[in-house]
Structures are given as structure tokens and as C-alpha cells.
């Protein structure tokens, strides 16, 4: 979540690119990343996780700074 928040510059509603977040988080396996993204979306921390782009939510930003 921290990598997504950083990539979105800490702005709620910012769209981020999966590839960039994967690089930030040092994740190389795209399937593993998608599994994590599904979990984050279930928690409400990201939204619109389709096509390699997703939106960081306000609750996701709060979770990242905890």
C-alpha cells in the first residue's frame, strides 16, 4: 500500500500504474501483484483495479501512513 501511496503522491483518488507500483514495491511476479491488489481492493484501499491502472483511495492513503 505504501508503494501505491507514494506513486500517487499521497493524493486520494490519484490513478497509479501497476508497473510503477510493482517497481516501487520490488515485486516482479505480476500474478502475485494481482493477488495483492485484489486484497487491497477488498479492503477499500484501492479502486478500479483494471487494465494495469488503479486508484488510491483516501482510506488507502491513511493505511499507508499508519
PDB file of N, CA, C, O and CB in Angstrom:
ATOM      1  N   UNK A   1       0.825  -1.179   0.000  1.00  0.00           N
ATOM      2  CA  UNK A   1       0.000   0.000   0.000  1.00  0.00           C
ATOM      3  C   UNK A   1       0.870   1.243   0.000  1.00  0.00           C
ATOM      4  O   UNK A   1       0.532   2.244  -0.632  1.00  0.00           O
ATOM      5  CB  UNK A   1      -0.939  -0.003   1.196  1.00  0.00           C
ATOM      6  N   UNK A   2       1.981   1.184   0.700  1.00  0.00           N
ATOM      7  CA  UNK A   2       2.866   2.347   0.746  1.00  0.00           C
ATOM      8  C   UNK A   2       3.393   2.697  -0.637  1.00  0.00           C
ATOM      9  O   UNK A   2       3.487   3.874  -0.987  1.00  0.00           O
ATOM     10  CB  UNK A   2       4.032   2.090   1.696  1.00  0.00           C
ATOM     11  N   UNK A   3       3.734   1.688  -1.422  1.00  0.00           N
ATOM     12  CA  UNK A   3       4.248   1.942  -2.770  1.00  0.00           C
ATOM     13  C   UNK A   3       3.201   2.632  -3.631  1.00  0.00           C
ATOM     14  O   UNK A   3       3.525   3.540  -4.396  1.00  0.00           O
ATOM     15  CB  UNK A   3       4.692   0.634  -3.433  1.00  0.00           C
ATOM     16  N   UNK A   4       1.941   2.206  -3.512  1.00  0.00           N
ATOM     17  CA  UNK A   4       0.865   2.840  -4.283  1.00  0.00           C
ATOM     18  C   UNK A   4       0.648   4.279  -3.827  1.00  0.00           C
ATOM     19  O   UNK A   4       0.444   5.171  -4.650  1.00  0.00           O
ATOM     20  CB  UNK A   4      -0.443   2.039  -4.146  1.00  0.00           C
ATOM     21  N   UNK A   5       0.691   4.503  -2.517  1.00  0.00           N
ATOM     22  CA  UNK A   5       0.510   5.860  -1.995  1.00  0.00           C
ATOM     23  C   UNK A   5       1.632   6.780  -2.453  1.00  0.00           C
ATOM     24  O   UNK A   5       1.389   7.933  -2.810  1.00  0.00           O
ATOM     25  CB  UNK A   5       0.441   5.841  -0.466  1.00  0.00           C
ATOM     26  N   UNK A   6       2.843   6.279  -2.442  1.00  0.00           N
ATOM     27  CA  UNK A   6       3.986   7.073  -2.902  1.00  0.00           C
ATOM     28  C   UNK A   6       3.840   7.383  -4.384  1.00  0.00           C
ATOM     29  O   UNK A   6       4.049   8.519  -4.809  1.00  0.00           O
ATOM     30  CB  UNK A   6       5.318   6.329  -2.636  1.00  0.00           C
ATOM     31  N   UNK A   7       3.480   6.372  -5.170  1.00  0.00           N
ATOM     32  CA  UNK A   7       3.332   6.571  -6.611  1.00  0.00           C
ATOM     33  C   UNK A   7       2.233   7.587  -6.914  1.00  0.00           C
ATOM     34  O   UNK A   7       2.321   8.326  -7.894  1.00  0.00           O
ATOM     35  CB  UNK A   7       3.024   5.239  -7.305  1.00  0.00           C
ATOM     36  N   UNK A   8       1.198   7.622  -6.075  1.00  0.00           N
ATOM     37  CA  UNK A   8       0.109   8.587  -6.257  1.00  0.00           C
ATOM     38  C   UNK A   8       0.358   9.906  -5.549  1.00  0.00           C
ATOM     39  O   UNK A   8      -0.547  10.732  -5.433  1.00  0.00           O
ATOM     40  CB  UNK A   8      -1.183   7.999  -5.766  1.00  0.00           C
ATOM     41  N   UNK A   9       1.587  10.109  -5.071  1.00  0.00           N
ATOM     42  CA  UNK A   9       1.973  11.342  -4.388  1.00  0.00           C
ATOM     43  C   UNK A   9       1.102  11.638  -3.168  1.00  0.00           C
ATOM     44  O   UNK A   9       0.924  12.797  -2.794  1.00  0.00           O
ATOM     45  CB  UNK A   9       1.904  12.503  -5.351  1.00  0.00           C
ATOM     46  N   UNK A  10       0.560  10.582  -2.548  1.00  0.00           N
ATOM     47  CA  UNK A  10      -0.244  10.764  -1.349  1.00  0.00           C
ATOM     48  C   UNK A  10      -1.578  11.438  -1.586  1.00  0.00           C
ATOM     49  O   UNK A  10      -2.195  11.952  -0.653  1.00  0.00           O
ATOM     50  CB  UNK A  10       0.516  11.546  -0.364  1.00  0.00           C
ATOM     51  N   UNK A  11      -2.026  11.439  -2.831  1.00  0.00           N
ATOM     52  CA  UNK A  11      -3.263  12.127  -3.195  1.00  0.00           C
ATOM     53  C   UNK A  11      -4.388  11.107  -3.358  1.00  0.00           C
ATOM     54  O   UNK A  11      -4.304  10.210  -4.197  1.00  0.00           O
ATOM     55  CB  UNK A  11      -3.077  12.947  -4.501  1.00  0.00           C
ATOM     56  N   UNK A  12      -5.432  11.249  -2.556  1.00  0.00           N
ATOM     57  CA  UNK A  12      -6.593  10.384  -2.671  1.00  0.00           C
ATOM     58  C   UNK A  12      -7.232  10.560  -4.041  1.00  0.00           C
ATOM     59  O   UNK A  12      -7.430  11.682  -4.506  1.00  0.00           O
ATOM     60  CB  UNK A  12      -7.610  10.683  -1.554  1.00  0.00           C
ATOM     61  N   UNK A  13      -7.550   9.449  -4.677  1.00  0.00           N
ATOM     62  CA  UNK A  13      -8.168   9.499  -5.994  1.00  0.00           C
ATOM     63  C   UNK A  13      -7.167   9.492  -7.135  1.00  0.00           C
ATOM     64  O   UNK A  13      -7.555   9.445  -8.302  1.00  0.00           O
ATOM     65  CB  UNK A  13      -9.021  10.709  -6.099  1.00  0.00           C
ATOM     66  N   UNK A  14      -5.884   9.540  -6.807  1.00  0.00           N
ATOM     67  CA  UNK A  14      -4.855   9.525  -7.850  1.00  0.00           C
ATOM     68  C   UNK A  14      -4.815   8.150  -8.513  1.00  0.00           C
ATOM     69  O   UNK A  14      -4.879   7.122  -7.838  1.00  0.00           O
ATOM     70  CB  UNK A  14      -3.461   9.887  -7.259  1.00  0.00           C
ATOM     71  N   UNK A  15      -4.712   8.144  -9.815  1.00  0.00           N
ATOM     72  CA  UNK A  15      -4.543   6.887 -10.543  1.00  0.00           C
ATOM     73  C   UNK A  15      -3.055   6.586 -10.637  1.00  0.00           C
ATOM     74  O   UNK A  15      -2.241   7.472 -10.899  1.00  0.00           O
ATOM     75  CB  UNK A  15      -5.194   6.957 -11.966  1.00  0.00           C
ATOM     76  N   UNK A  16      -2.717   5.325 -10.418  1.00  0.00           N
ATOM     77  CA  UNK A  16      -1.321   4.891 -10.499  1.00  0.00           C
ATOM     78  C   UNK A  16      -1.220   3.700 -11.436  1.00  0.00           C
ATOM     79  O   UNK A  16      -2.191   2.978 -11.659  1.00  0.00           O
ATOM     80  CB  UNK A  16      -0.765   4.532  -9.094  1.00  0.00           C
ATOM     81  N   UNK A  17      -0.040   3.512 -11.972  1.00  0.00           N
ATOM     82  CA  UNK A  17       0.212   2.446 -12.938  1.00  0.00           C
ATOM     83  C   UNK A  17       0.807   1.250 -12.218  1.00  0.00           C
ATOM     84  O   UNK A  17       1.778   1.376 -11.472  1.00  0.00           O
ATOM     85  CB  UNK A  17       1.153   2.928 -14.070  1.00  0.00           C
ATOM     86  N   UNK A  18       0.209   0.083 -12.452  1.00  0.00           N
ATOM     87  CA  UNK A  18       0.639  -1.153 -11.803  1.00  0.00           C
ATOM     88  C   UNK A  18       2.145  -1.375 -11.929  1.00  0.00           C
ATOM     89  O   UNK A  18       2.808  -1.692 -10.942  1.00  0.00           O
ATOM     90  CB  UNK A  18      -0.105  -2.337 -12.395  1.00  0.00           C
ATOM     91  N   UNK A  19       2.670  -1.215 -13.099  1.00  0.00           N
ATOM     92  CA  UNK A  19       4.100  -1.454 -13.335  1.00  0.00           C
ATOM     93  C   UNK A  19       4.978  -0.583 -12.430  1.00  0.00           C
ATOM     94  O   UNK A  19       5.981  -1.052 -11.894  1.00  0.00           O
ATOM     95  CB  UNK A  19       4.443  -1.187 -14.805  1.00  0.00           C
ATOM     96  N   UNK A  20       4.597   0.677 -12.265  1.00  0.00           N
ATOM     97  CA  UNK A  20       5.386   1.581 -11.423  1.00  0.00           C
ATOM     98  C   UNK A  20       5.298   1.174  -9.955  1.00  0.00           C
ATOM     99  O   UNK A  20       6.293   1.217  -9.233  1.00  0.00           O
ATOM    100  CB  UNK A  20       4.909   3.033 -11.598  1.00  0.00           C
ATOM    101  N   UNK A  21       4.093   0.777  -9.514  1.00  0.00           N
ATOM    102  CA  UNK A  21       3.925   0.348  -8.126  1.00  0.00           C
ATOM    103  C   UNK A  21       4.707  -0.938  -7.884  1.00  0.00           C
ATOM    104  O   UNK A  21       5.320  -1.106  -6.830  1.00  0.00           O
ATOM    105  CB  UNK A  21       2.426   0.144  -7.791  1.00  0.00           C
ATOM    106  N   UNK A  22       4.687  -1.840  -8.853  1.00  0.00           N
ATOM    107  CA  UNK A  22       5.459  -3.087  -8.722  1.00  0.00           C
ATOM    108  C   UNK A  22       6.947  -2.780  -8.565  1.00  0.00           C
ATOM    109  O   UNK A  22       7.626  -3.410  -7.755  1.00  0.00           O
ATOM    110  CB  UNK A  22       5.230  -4.005  -9.951  1.00  0.00           C
ATOM    111  N   UNK A  23       7.448  -1.834  -9.320  1.00  0.00           N
ATOM    112  CA  UNK A  23       8.862  -1.456  -9.203  1.00  0.00           C
ATOM    113  C   UNK A  23       9.138  -0.848  -7.832  1.00  0.00           C
ATOM    114  O   UNK A  23      10.137  -1.184  -7.197  1.00  0.00           O
ATOM    115  CB  UNK A  23       9.255  -0.460 -10.319  1.00  0.00           C
ATOM    116  N   UNK A  24       8.261   0.044  -7.369  1.00  0.00           N
ATOM    117  CA  UNK A  24       8.420   0.673  -6.048  1.00  0.00           C
ATOM    118  C   UNK A  24       8.469  -0.385  -4.949  1.00  0.00           C
ATOM    119  O   UNK A  24       9.278  -0.305  -4.024  1.00  0.00           O
ATOM    120  CB  UNK A  24       7.266   1.666  -5.775  1.00  0.00           C
ATOM    121  N   UNK A  25       7.573  -1.396  -5.072  1.00  0.00           N
ATOM    122  CA  UNK A  25       7.452  -2.436  -4.044  1.00  0.00           C
ATOM    123  C   UNK A  25       8.418  -3.588  -4.262  1.00  0.00           C
ATOM    124  O   UNK A  25       8.469  -4.519  -3.458  1.00  0.00           O
ATOM    125  CB  UNK A  25       6.038  -2.967  -4.008  1.00  0.00           C
ATOM    126  N   UNK A  26       9.178  -3.532  -5.337  1.00  0.00           N
ATOM    127  CA  UNK A  26      10.140  -4.585  -5.673  1.00  0.00           C
ATOM    128  C   UNK A  26       9.452  -5.941  -5.845  1.00  0.00           C
ATOM    129  O   UNK A  26       9.925  -6.956  -5.334  1.00  0.00           O
ATOM    130  CB  UNK A  26      11.218  -4.681  -4.589  1.00  0.00           C
ATOM    131  N   UNK A  27       8.334  -5.945  -6.567  1.00  0.00           N
ATOM    132  CA  UNK A  27       7.591  -7.166  -6.889  1.00  0.00           C
ATOM    133  C   UNK A  27       7.773  -7.435  -8.374  1.00  0.00           C
ATOM    134  O   UNK A  27       7.511  -6.563  -9.202  1.00  0.00           O
ATOM    135  CB  UNK A  27       6.063  -7.038  -6.515  1.00  0.00           C
ATOM    136  N   UNK A  28       8.220  -8.630  -8.711  1.00  0.00           N
ATOM    137  CA  UNK A  28       8.465  -8.949 -10.117  1.00  0.00           C
ATOM    138  C   UNK A  28       7.399  -9.866 -10.713  1.00  0.00           C
ATOM    139  O   UNK A  28       7.252  -9.919 -11.934  1.00  0.00           O
ATOM    140  CB  UNK A  28       9.822  -9.593 -10.264  1.00  0.00           C
ATOM    141  N   UNK A  29       6.666 -10.574  -9.892  1.00  0.00           N
ATOM    142  CA  UNK A  29       5.651 -11.517 -10.355  1.00  0.00           C
ATOM    143  C   UNK A  29       4.300 -10.811 -10.473  1.00  0.00           C
ATOM    144  O   UNK A  29       3.693 -10.447  -9.466  1.00  0.00           O
ATOM    145  CB  UNK A  29       5.550 -12.728  -9.393  1.00  0.00           C
ATOM    146  N   UNK A  30       3.836 -10.622 -11.704  1.00  0.00           N
ATOM    147  CA  UNK A  30       2.597  -9.888 -11.944  1.00  0.00           C
ATOM    148  C   UNK A  30       1.392 -10.593 -11.321  1.00  0.00           C
ATOM    149  O   UNK A  30       0.493  -9.923 -10.814  1.00  0.00           O
ATOM    150  CB  UNK A  30       2.377  -9.709 -13.442  1.00  0.00           C
ATOM    151  N   UNK A  31       1.351 -11.917 -11.344  1.00  0.00           N
ATOM    152  CA  UNK A  31       0.227 -12.642 -10.740  1.00  0.00           C
ATOM    153  C   UNK A  31       0.198 -12.435  -9.224  1.00  0.00           C
ATOM    154  O   UNK A  31      -0.871 -12.261  -8.640  1.00  0.00           O
ATOM    155  CB  UNK A  31       0.318 -14.148 -11.069  1.00  0.00           C
ATOM    156  N   UNK A  32       1.353 -12.454  -8.599  1.00  0.00           N
ATOM    157  CA  UNK A  32       1.435 -12.190  -7.161  1.00  0.00           C
ATOM    158  C   UNK A  32       0.929 -10.774  -6.871  1.00  0.00           C
ATOM    159  O   UNK A  32       0.199 -10.559  -5.904  1.00  0.00           O
ATOM    160  CB  UNK A  32       2.897 -12.368  -6.645  1.00  0.00           C
ATOM    161  N   UNK A  33       1.315  -9.824  -7.700  1.00  0.00           N
ATOM    162  CA  UNK A  33       0.858  -8.448  -7.516  1.00  0.00           C
ATOM    163  C   UNK A  33      -0.655  -8.359  -7.650  1.00  0.00           C
ATOM    164  O   UNK A  33      -1.303  -7.678  -6.855  1.00  0.00           O
ATOM    165  CB  UNK A  33       1.534  -7.517  -8.528  1.00  0.00           C
ATOM    166  N   UNK A  34      -1.232  -9.037  -8.646  1.00  0.00           N
ATOM    167  CA  UNK A  34      -2.685  -9.001  -8.824  1.00  0.00           C
ATOM    168  C   UNK A  34      -3.406  -9.579  -7.606  1.00  0.00           C
ATOM    169  O   UNK A  34      -4.466  -9.084  -7.221  1.00  0.00           O
ATOM    170  CB  UNK A  34      -3.087  -9.775 -10.088  1.00  0.00           C
ATOM    171  N   UNK A  35      -2.842 -10.617  -7.002  1.00  0.00           N
ATOM    172  CA  UNK A  35      -3.417 -11.194  -5.796  1.00  0.00           C
ATOM    173  C   UNK A  35      -3.421 -10.158  -4.663  1.00  0.00           C
ATOM    174  O   UNK A  35      -4.411 -10.015  -3.945  1.00  0.00           O
ATOM    175  CB  UNK A  35      -2.633 -12.459  -5.374  1.00  0.00           C
ATOM    176  N   UNK A  36      -2.313  -9.447  -4.517  1.00  0.00           N
ATOM    177  CA  UNK A  36      -2.219  -8.394  -3.508  1.00  0.00           C
ATOM    178  C   UNK A  36      -3.213  -7.275  -3.819  1.00  0.00           C
ATOM    179  O   UNK A  36      -3.888  -6.772  -2.921  1.00  0.00           O
ATOM    180  CB  UNK A  36      -0.780  -7.834  -3.437  1.00  0.00           C
ATOM    181  N   UNK A  37      -3.300  -6.890  -5.086  1.00  0.00           N
ATOM    182  CA  UNK A  37      -4.213  -5.817  -5.493  1.00  0.00           C
ATOM    183  C   UNK A  37      -5.661  -6.188  -5.194  1.00  0.00           C
ATOM    184  O   UNK A  37      -6.439  -5.336  -4.767  1.00  0.00           O
ATOM    185  CB  UNK A  37      -4.047  -5.510  -6.988  1.00  0.00           C
ATOM    186  N   UNK A  38      -6.032  -7.448  -5.412  1.00  0.00           N
ATOM    187  CA  UNK A  38      -7.396  -7.876  -5.090  1.00  0.00           C
ATOM    188  C   UNK A  38      -7.665  -7.703  -3.596  1.00  0.00           C
ATOM    189  O   UNK A  38      -8.735  -7.237  -3.205  1.00  0.00           O
ATOM    190  CB  UNK A  38      -7.620  -9.350  -5.510  1.00  0.00           C
ATOM    191  N   UNK A  39      -6.697  -8.077  -2.766  1.00  0.00           N
ATOM    192  CA  UNK A  39      -6.843  -7.900  -1.323  1.00  0.00           C
ATOM    193  C   UNK A  39      -6.995  -6.419  -0.968  1.00  0.00           C
ATOM    194  O   UNK A  39      -7.875  -6.049  -0.192  1.00  0.00           O
ATOM    195  CB  UNK A  39      -5.634  -8.503  -0.585  1.00  0.00           C
ATOM    196  N   UNK A  40      -6.137  -5.581  -1.538  1.00  0.00           N
ATOM    197  CA  UNK A  40      -6.199  -4.143  -1.255  1.00  0.00           C
ATOM    198  C   UNK A  40      -7.540  -3.557  -1.685  1.00  0.00           C
ATOM    199  O   UNK A  40      -8.096  -2.689  -1.012  1.00  0.00           O
ATOM    200  CB  UNK A  40      -5.053  -3.406  -1.964  1.00  0.00           C
ATOM    201  N   UNK A  41      -8.047  -4.039  -2.803  1.00  0.00           N
ATOM    202  CA  UNK A  41      -9.347  -3.552  -3.275  1.00  0.00           C
ATOM    203  C   UNK A  41     -10.462  -4.019  -2.337  1.00  0.00           C
ATOM    204  O   UNK A  41     -11.383  -3.254  -2.053  1.00  0.00           O
ATOM    205  CB  UNK A  41      -9.620  -4.040  -4.720  1.00  0.00           C
ATOM    206  N   UNK A  42     -10.394  -5.262  -1.854  1.00  0.00           N
ATOM    207  CA  UNK A  42     -11.388  -5.764  -0.898  1.00  0.00           C
ATOM    208  C   UNK A  42     -11.394  -4.936   0.384  1.00  0.00           C
ATOM    209  O   UNK A  42     -12.441  -4.759   1.005  1.00  0.00           O
ATOM    210  CB  UNK A  42     -11.112  -7.237  -0.566  1.00  0.00           C
ATOM    211  N   UNK A  43     -10.230  -4.431   0.778  1.00  0.00           N
ATOM    212  CA  UNK A  43     -10.121  -3.608   1.981  1.00  0.00           C
ATOM    213  C   UNK A  43     -10.603  -2.183   1.735  1.00  0.00           C
ATOM    214  O   UNK A  43     -10.805  -1.425   2.683  1.00  0.00           O
ATOM    215  CB  UNK A  43      -8.682  -3.589   2.477  1.00  0.00           C
ATOM    216  N   UNK A  44     -10.786  -1.813   0.470  1.00  0.00           N
ATOM    217  CA  UNK A  44     -11.221  -0.461   0.128  1.00  0.00           C
ATOM    218  C   UNK A  44     -10.074   0.528   0.015  1.00  0.00           C
ATOM    219  O   UNK A  44     -10.293   1.739  -0.004  1.00  0.00           O
ATOM    220  CB  UNK A  44     -12.195   0.031   1.149  1.00  0.00           C
ATOM    221  N   UNK A  45      -8.847   0.013  -0.059  1.00  0.00           N
ATOM    222  CA  UNK A  45      -7.669   0.878  -0.096  1.00  0.00           C
ATOM    223  C   UNK A  45      -7.282   1.296  -1.509  1.00  0.00           C
ATOM    224  O   UNK A  45      -6.583   2.292  -1.697  1.00  0.00           O
ATOM    225  CB  UNK A  45      -6.506   0.182   0.555  1.00  0.00           C
ATOM    226  N   UNK A  46      -7.737   0.534  -2.501  1.00  0.00           N
ATOM    227  CA  UNK A  46      -7.585   0.930  -3.902  1.00  0.00           C
ATOM    228  C   UNK A  46      -8.921   0.665  -4.581  1.00  0.00           C
ATOM    229  O   UNK A  46      -9.762  -0.057  -4.046  1.00  0.00           O
ATOM    230  CB  UNK A  46      -6.402   0.147  -4.615  1.00  0.00           C
ATOM    231  N   UNK A  47      -9.115   1.244  -5.752  1.00  0.00           N
ATOM    232  CA  UNK A  47     -10.349   1.045  -6.511  1.00  0.00           C
ATOM    233  C   UNK A  47     -10.020   1.007  -7.994  1.00  0.00           C
ATOM    234  O   UNK A  47      -8.941   1.414  -8.423  1.00  0.00           O
ATOM    235  CB  UNK A  47     -11.383   2.165  -6.206  1.00  0.00           C
ATOM    236  N   UNK A  48     -10.973   0.509  -8.759  1.00  0.00           N
ATOM    237  CA  UNK A  48     -10.835   0.490 -10.224  1.00  0.00           C
ATOM    238  C   UNK A  48      -9.575  -0.231 -10.674  1.00  0.00           C
ATOM    239  O   UNK A  48      -8.884   0.237 -11.579  1.00  0.00           O
ATOM    240  CB  UNK A  48     -10.827   1.907 -10.768  1.00  0.00           C
ATOM    241  N   UNK A  49      -9.270  -1.354 -10.057  1.00  0.00           N
ATOM    242  CA  UNK A  49      -8.032  -2.082 -10.353  1.00  0.00           C
ATOM    243  C   UNK A  49      -8.186  -2.917 -11.621  1.00  0.00           C
ATOM    244  O   UNK A  49      -8.276  -4.143 -11.553  1.00  0.00           O
ATOM    245  CB  UNK A  49      -7.640  -2.985  -9.169  1.00  0.00           C
ATOM    246  N   UNK A  50      -8.214  -2.263 -12.760  1.00  0.00           N
ATOM    247  CA  UNK A  50      -8.334  -2.932 -14.053  1.00  0.00           C
ATOM    248  C   UNK A  50      -7.286  -2.403 -15.019  1.00  0.00           C
ATOM    249  O   UNK A  50      -6.852  -1.255 -14.924  1.00  0.00           O
ATOM    250  CB  UNK A  50      -9.744  -2.740 -14.637  1.00  0.00           C
ATOM    251  N   UNK A  51      -6.896  -3.247 -15.933  1.00  0.00           N
ATOM    252  CA  UNK A  51      -6.044  -2.835 -17.042  1.00  0.00           C
ATOM    253  C   UNK A  51      -4.708  -2.230 -16.621  1.00  0.00           C
ATOM    254  O   UNK A  51      -4.162  -1.379 -17.323  1.00  0.00           O
ATOM    255  CB  UNK A  51      -6.774  -1.857 -17.879  1.00  0.00           C
ATOM    256  N   UNK A  52      -4.184  -2.665 -15.482  1.00  0.00           N
ATOM    257  CA  UNK A  52      -2.865  -2.206 -15.073  1.00  0.00           C
ATOM    258  C   UNK A  52      -2.824  -0.820 -14.464  1.00  0.00           C
ATOM    259  O   UNK A  52      -1.746  -0.267 -14.243  1.00  0.00           O
ATOM    260  CB  UNK A  52      -1.972  -2.236 -16.225  1.00  0.00           C
ATOM    261  N   UNK A  53      -3.990  -0.254 -14.190  1.00  0.00           N
ATOM    262  CA  UNK A  53      -4.090   1.064 -13.570  1.00  0.00           C
ATOM    263  C   UNK A  53      -5.108   0.963 -12.441  1.00  0.00           C
ATOM    264  O   UNK A  53      -6.115   0.270 -12.583  1.00  0.00           O
ATOM    265  CB  UNK A  53      -4.500   2.170 -14.617  1.00  0.00           C
ATOM    266  N   UNK A  54      -4.867   1.633 -11.337  1.00  0.00           N
ATOM    267  CA  UNK A  54      -5.862   1.666 -10.269  1.00  0.00           C
ATOM    268  C   UNK A  54      -5.790   2.983  -9.530  1.00  0.00           C
ATOM    269  O   UNK A  54      -4.838   3.750  -9.671  1.00  0.00           O
ATOM    270  CB  UNK A  54      -5.661   0.500  -9.297  1.00  0.00           C
ATOM    271  N   UNK A  55      -6.832   3.227  -8.729  1.00  0.00           N
ATOM    272  CA  UNK A  55      -6.965   4.479  -7.997  1.00  0.00           C
ATOM    273  C   UNK A  55      -6.686   4.227  -6.516  1.00  0.00           C
ATOM    274  O   UNK A  55      -7.175   3.251  -5.948  1.00  0.00           O
ATOM    275  CB  UNK A  55      -8.379   5.092  -8.198  1.00  0.00           C
ATOM    276  N   UNK A  56      -5.917   5.088  -5.903  1.00  0.00           N
ATOM    277  CA  UNK A  56      -5.646   5.024  -4.470  1.00  0.00           C
ATOM    278  C   UNK A  56      -6.765   5.767  -3.755  1.00  0.00           C
ATOM    279  O   UNK A  56      -7.074   6.908  -4.097  1.00  0.00           O
ATOM    280  CB  UNK A  56      -4.239   5.633  -4.117  1.00  0.00           C
ATOM    281  N   UNK A  57      -7.379   5.116  -2.754  1.00  0.00           N
ATOM    282  CA  UNK A  57      -8.488   5.744  -2.034  1.00  0.00           C
ATOM    283  C   UNK A  57      -7.971   6.498  -0.807  1.00  0.00           C
ATOM    284  O   UNK A  57      -6.821   6.342  -0.398  1.00  0.00           O
ATOM    285  CB  UNK A  57      -9.530   4.683  -1.611  1.00  0.00           C
ATOM    286  N   UNK A  58      -8.846   7.313  -0.238  1.00  0.00           N
ATOM    287  CA  UNK A  58      -8.479   8.059   0.976  1.00  0.00           C
ATOM    288  C   UNK A  58      -8.132   7.095   2.106  1.00  0.00           C
ATOM    289  O   UNK A  58      -7.173   7.327   2.843  1.00  0.00           O
ATOM    290  CB  UNK A  58      -9.632   9.000   1.412  1.00  0.00           C
ATOM    291  N   UNK A  59      -8.896   6.025   2.248  1.00  0.00           N
ATOM    292  CA  UNK A  59      -8.591   5.059   3.314  1.00  0.00           C
ATOM    293  C   UNK A  59      -7.281   4.343   3.021  1.00  0.00           C
ATOM    294  O   UNK A  59      -6.582   3.940   3.950  1.00  0.00           O
ATOM    295  CB  UNK A  59      -9.736   4.032   3.468  1.00  0.00           C
ATOM    296  N   UNK A  60      -6.936   4.175   1.750  1.00  0.00           N
ATOM    297  CA  UNK A  60      -5.655   3.587   1.382  1.00  0.00           C
ATOM    298  C   UNK A  60      -4.488   4.480   1.772  1.00  0.00           C
ATOM    299  O   UNK A  60      -3.456   3.995   2.237  1.00  0.00           O
ATOM    300  CB  UNK A  60      -5.615   3.311  -0.106  1.00  0.00           C
ATOM    301  N   UNK A  61      -4.650   5.773   1.586  1.00  0.00           N
ATOM    302  CA  UNK A  61      -3.618   6.725   1.999  1.00  0.00           C
ATOM    303  C   UNK A  61      -3.432   6.657   3.516  1.00  0.00           C
ATOM    304  O   UNK A  61      -2.305   6.625   4.010  1.00  0.00           O
ATOM    305  CB  UNK A  61      -3.991   8.169   1.558  1.00  0.00           C
ATOM    306  N   UNK A  62      -4.550   6.635   4.248  1.00  0.00           N
ATOM    307  CA  UNK A  62      -4.466   6.544   5.709  1.00  0.00           C
ATOM    308  C   UNK A  62      -3.785   5.256   6.151  1.00  0.00           C
ATOM    309  O   UNK A  62      -2.977   5.266   7.080  1.00  0.00           O
ATOM    310  CB  UNK A  62      -5.860   6.631   6.325  1.00  0.00           C
ATOM    311  N   UNK A  63      -4.107   4.150   5.494  1.00  0.00           N
ATOM    312  CA  UNK A  63      -3.476   2.872   5.832  1.00  0.00           C
ATOM    313  C   UNK A  63      -1.979   2.918   5.563  1.00  0.00           C
ATOM    314  O   UNK A  63      -1.194   2.367   6.335  1.00  0.00           O
ATOM    315  CB  UNK A  63      -4.118   1.726   5.037  1.00  0.00           C
ATOM    316  N   UNK A  64      -1.583   3.558   4.496  1.00  0.00           N
ATOM    317  CA  UNK A  64      -0.161   3.622   4.126  1.00  0.00           C
ATOM    318  C   UNK A  64       0.670   4.413   5.136  1.00  0.00           C
ATOM    319  O   UNK A  64       1.854   4.130   5.317  1.00  0.00           O
ATOM    320  CB  UNK A  64      -0.011   4.247   2.746  1.00  0.00           C
ATOM    321  N   UNK A  65       0.062   5.400   5.792  1.00  0.00           N
ATOM    322  CA  UNK A  65       0.839   6.224   6.709  1.00  0.00           C
ATOM    323  C   UNK A  65       0.782   5.731   8.156  1.00  0.00           C
ATOM    324  O   UNK A  65       1.406   6.317   9.041  1.00  0.00           O
ATOM    325  CB  UNK A  65       0.353   7.642   6.643  1.00  0.00           C
ATOM    326  N   UNK A  66       0.037   4.659   8.390  1.00  0.00           N
ATOM    327  CA  UNK A  66      -0.025   4.083   9.748  1.00  0.00           C
ATOM    328  C   UNK A  66       1.284   3.482  10.152  1.00  0.00           C
ATOM    329  O   UNK A  66       1.407   2.956  11.258  1.00  0.00           O
ATOM    330  CB  UNK A  66      -1.108   3.030   9.841  1.00  0.00           C
TER     331      UNK A  66
END
